[in-house]
Amino acid sequence: MKINDVRDLLILAALWGASFIFMRQAVPEFGPLALIFMRVLVATLFLLPLLLYKTGTSELRVIRQRWKSIGVMAIFNTALPFCLLAYALQYVTGGFGSMLNATAPLWGAIVAWVWLGDRLSASRVIGLLVGFVGILVLVWHKLHWQSGGEALAIPAALAATLCYGIAASYTKKFLTGVNSLTLAAGSQLASTLLILPAAFLNWPSVVPGHQAWISAVVLGIACTGTAYIIFFRLLQNVGPSKAIAVTYLIPVFGVLWGGLFLQETPTFNMVLGCLIILAGTALSTGFIRLGKRAA
């Protein structure tokens, strides 16, 4: 990697790690649905003008022509996982949520194997097993009978990362060749329209405070719109096998920002579980191979 690529990787990890902190701050006042509606709406208002500036109206025609496929991708890549993570972050810390997010490539490998027939080597199978052991270590101290919504927080977060795995295979199967910025803008637009009715019905009765509004706007512009641009630039410059390294860095920044701004203290289970998950993810995605050089 060149210096500029390493810089982009660190900035992207910092932005996506920070998204858990901003959601954690804003979701108590907005609620999950209203907050994510604001996030994708702001991202849409940021990305659509950029798409028009770079490509004119030609890519808008692509969005209209492929609206069904882009809509399905938006459900699994944005609307559903964003809402599930926002729900979970009502009950778990931002750092803990960012660690659970590190399971996304594990699900991605499983979905690609089942759906697309991607080959799983012995090293990748071992990685999947190691990764799920890491999940158990991470959540073990929270596996007890609870009442209310807290009992569903961890399943909701893991369901969100499963959605990311489904979205990756769906995009590869049905949207290969579509401009990346078009996919980003189109998916945010579709997510805005999809979430709008539920957000309207669940809009908070008390107007959120200015800090919650700032968090929602930053989520949309920085953690979604800008992050997409950086990620797609990384994909073009270094390829997906190296760009996926951002997944390993997100929990680092999630815990760092949580400690700095929310006074969240990571537990031993969190650190150990996260390290095991990252090791399993590196193996299951082929980023590291047993007995061979790194991919």
N, C-alpha and C positions, 0 to 999 in steps of 0.2 A: 504494500500500500504506500501511496505517496503521502506526504505530510498533510496535504489538503484533505485527503480521504480519511485519515486518522482524525483530523479535526472535525469533519462532518460526522463521523461515527460517534465521537464523544458528545457533540452538540445534540445529536438525535437521541442518544441514550439519556442525556440530561433532560431533554424536553419530555420524552415519554415517561421517564421516571417521575418528573414533576407533575404529570397529569394526574397521578394517583393522589398527590397531596392537594392539588386544586379541587379535585372531586370530593375528597374527604372534607375540605373546608366548606364547600358550597352545598353539598347534598342535604345537610340537615335543614337548611332554609328553603331550598327549591323543591326537594324531593327528587327521586331518580329520573322520572320521566320529563319533568319540566327542565331540569338541569341539562340533560342530554339533548333535548330539543334546542335549547339555547346554544349548546356546543356545536351541533351540526349546522344550525342556522348561521351562526357567525362564520363557521368554516366555509359554508356555501357562498356567503357574501364576499369572502376573501378569495376563494378559488375561481369562481365563475368569471369575474373581471380579468383575472390573470390568464385564464384559458382563452378568453376573447382577445386579449392583447397579444398573446403568443401565436394563436392559430386562426384568428378571425372567427367566422361563423361556421366553418366547415366541420369542426368537431362537435358543435351543437347538433348538427344533423346526425352525426354518429350516435350521440346520446339518444336522440329521438328514434333512430332506427333500431338501436339495441336496448331499448328501455326495459324490456322484460328481463334480459340477462343481467343488466346493470342493477335492476331492482332486486333480483334474487341475491346478487353479490353484496349489495348494500345491506340487506337484512342480516346476513351472516358475518359480514366484515365490519359493520359499523352499528346499525340500529340495535340489534339484539345484544351483542356483547357489551357495548357501551352502557346500555340500560342495566344489564345484569351486574356489571362491575360497580356501577353507581349504587345499585341496591346493596351489594355486599359491603361497600365502603361506609355504609351507615353503621356497621357493626364490627369491622376489623380495621386495623390501622392502615395507613397508606403504604408503609413499608411492607407489611404482611401481604397486602393486595398485589404489590409489584412482584413479590416472590412467587405468588400463585400464577401470575401472568407468565412467568418463565416456563410454565408447562406447555405453552402454545405450540412450540415446535415438536413436542412429543406427540400431541394429538395430530399435528400436521403429518407426521411420518406415518401414523397409524391409518389416517384417512386416505392418504396417498397410496398406501399398500392395499387397502381394501377396495378403494374405488378405481384407482388408476393402474393398479398392478405394479407399482414401484417395488423393486426388489429390496428386501430387507436382509442385509448381510448378518452374520453372527455378531459382529461388533455392534450393529445398530439394534439388534434384538436385546443384547445385553444392556445397551444404553437405555432402552425403553423400560426394562426391569429396574435398572438403577434409578431412573427418573421417578418411577412410581413409588419406590421405596423412599425417595426423598420427599415425595408428597405426604406419605404417611408420617414421616418424622416431623415434617413441618406442621401438620395439623393435629398430631396425636393429642396434644394437651388441650385441644378444643373439641375433641370427640367425646362429648358427654351430653346427656339429655338436657335440652334447653326448651324454654317456651318462647313463643312469639317468632318474629322474623329472624332472630339471630341464628336459629337452627338451620336456616337455608342459606346463610351468607357464603359459606365455603362451597357448597354445591353450586350456587349461582356463579361464583367466580370461576370455578372449574368448567362449568357449562359455557361460560364466555370464551374461555381459551379453546374449548372444543369447537365453538363457532368459527374461530379464527382458522383452525385447521381445515374445516369444511370449506371456508371461503377461499383458501389458497388453492385447493384442488379444483373447486368450481371455476375459479378465474383461469386456471391453467387449461381446463377442458373447454370452456366456452368463450373466453374473452382474450385468448392469446392474440397478440398483434394489435390490440386496441391501445392507443396512446395512453401512457401512464397518467398524465395530467388529466386527460379526459375521464379516465376511470375514477380518479380522485374526486374531481368536481362533480361528476355524474352520481357517484355513490353518496356524496354528502347531500346533494339535492334530493335524491330519492329518499334518503334517511330522514331528511327534514319533513318531506311530505308524509312519510309513513308514521312518524312519531307525533305529528301535529294533532290529530284527533285525541290521542291519549293524553298528551301534554295539556291540551285545552281543558279536558275533563278533570285533570289532576293538578291544575295550576294552584299554587299555594294561596291560601286565603289571606295570609299576612305577607305584605311586600318584603322580599328579601332585602337585607342590608347591603350597603355599598360594597363591602368586602366580598360578599357572595357574588354580586354582579361582576366585579373585577375578575374574580376567579373564573366565572363562566366565559367572559370575553377572552381571557388569556388562554383558556382551554381551546376555544375555537380557533384563534389566530395562531398562537404559538404551538400548542401541543397537538393540533390537528392539521391546520392548513400549512404552516411552515414546515412541520415535521414531515408531512407527505412529500413536499418538494425536496427536502434534503434526502429522504429515503430513496426516492426515485432517481436522484442524482447519483447516490451510492450504487444503486442497482446498475446504472449505466456504466459507472467508472470501474467498479471492482467485481461486479457480478453477484448473484444471490448467495453463493456459498460463503462469501466473505461478509456481505452486508448483514447476514443473519447473526453475525457476532454481536450486533446491537442487543439481541435478546439476553445475552449473558451480562450485559452492563446495566440494563434497566433496573434490576433489583438493587445494585450498588447505589445508584442515584436515588432510587425510591427510599431506601433506608437513610441515606445521607440527608435528603431534603426533609424527611420526616423528623429526623433528630434535630435538625437546625431550626425548623420553623414550627413544628408541632410538638416538640419535646417527646417524640416517640423513642422508646428505648428498645432495641432489638433483644430478644431473648436468645438463650443458647439453642433452643429448638429451632428458632427461625434461622439463625446463622448456619447451623449444621444442615438442616433440611434444604436450605437454599443452595449450599455448596454441592450437596448430593444431586439435587435437581439439575444444576448447571452441568455437572459432570455427565449425567445421563443424557441431557439434551445435546451436549457436544458429541457424544457417541452416536445417539439415535439419528442425528441429522447428517452424520458423516463428516462433521467439522474436525473431529479427531477419530482416528481409527486405530484399534488395538494392533500392535505389531507393525504399524506403518507410519509414515510421516503424516502430519496434519494435512487435511484436504486443502 
